[in-house]
Amino acid sequence: MKKHTVLSMLATGAFLLAPTASIYAETNQDKLNSIESQLNGTSQQLDNHKQEKLQIEQDIALLQQKLDELNTAIANTEQELATIEQQIKETEAVIEEKNRRIGYLQVQIEKRQVLIDQRLRTLQEQPRSTLVTELIINSKNITDLLEKMYSVSLILNSDNDILQEQARDKDAVETEQKAVKEQEAALQQQKEMQVQKQQQQAADKQQQEVLMNDMHAKLSQTMEEIESTEETKALLEAQRQATQQLVEADKRAAAQAAAQAAQAAAQAAQAAAAQAQAAEDAKKAAAPSAGASSQPSVAAVNQGGFIKPAAGAFTSGFGGRWGKLHAGVDIAASGTVPVVAAADGVVIRAYASSSYGNVVFISHRINGQTYTTVYAHLSSYSVGTGQTVKQGQQIGIMGNTGDSQGQHLHFELHVGEWNLAKSNAVNPMPYL
Ligand SMILES: [Zn+2]
């Protein structure tokens, strides 16, 4: 994850201005200029990342608003669906009630039918003449007879009326039942539409949630980039300050040298005067004085010699790994393994990085050349920024902090200053 920053910065080309040491002797002022230029680039990068983060946060807020609206719509749909289902239930109850009524009426109709059939049969069994004779015999008078005949027809007619009434009732109930069934079908259709709407909304929500997850991932990546860039900026700032001190020391040394030169010139003038005096004094001069003019040779301090910074096996070499540069070597061993300074130097930074873990940066000056060594993934470090260390001096304990899998020391050697592009990184093996 962290490497994205490096890659994106590489892509912008912001840090591809690493000076080539061979063309000319780089002064501390040159180094300072280079570091300041890198710092400007890093600050710009940091501003960009922060802008990006703001944008993502705005996008997230907008998306959240959409999601909230969608959730409200989903709740409404659910409410509507519940209402429709309630209506369906009520309609079903009405249908059931109507079915019961139809059933009851049918039983009534059948009972009446049986009764009517019996009466009709009685009438048919008796010859009509007999029936009339009986009516005549049993009637007291003509009025009675007419009344009796009327009663018979009335019974038959009234049975027919009831029958027709029952049939009408039945038709009416069936019509009603049909209407209610149509209503139920309409409700079912409404329900289906509502369910479809619900499914669409659920799909929309899922899609938006995926988008939201993506955005959160993007946000955390940007935050990591900000963190990483801030670390880089702090490291560059530390290097800038160290180099600034060197530039000031150079200025003081130059001033001192000028003063010494002036003094020497004065002394030379004095000496010349004295010599002239002496020449004057002693024309009898003997052999010329033999001055010890040997230049003090610079002691061969650690001719490019770094020592292996920890005991253990080399488990990963310098060079391309998984499509990118592995800018150092890995040394692994188990147990409590001390990590030591590979050469004399000054600690330019010791801190907890999210990618390097507990890490120590040491700047070395060997035979006029600056080197920077990096000791990463330490379980702990025992030196502080600005501290002078000797070769072999313990600076920490091997560990598994930061972007690391398993206890090991990630060791980098840079010829010159460390930079974000790690363009000065070299394979440390030939130097050990
Ligand atoms: Zn490594």
Residues whose N, C-alpha, C, O or C-beta is under 5 A from the ligand:
A	BS01	ZN	V329 D330 H410
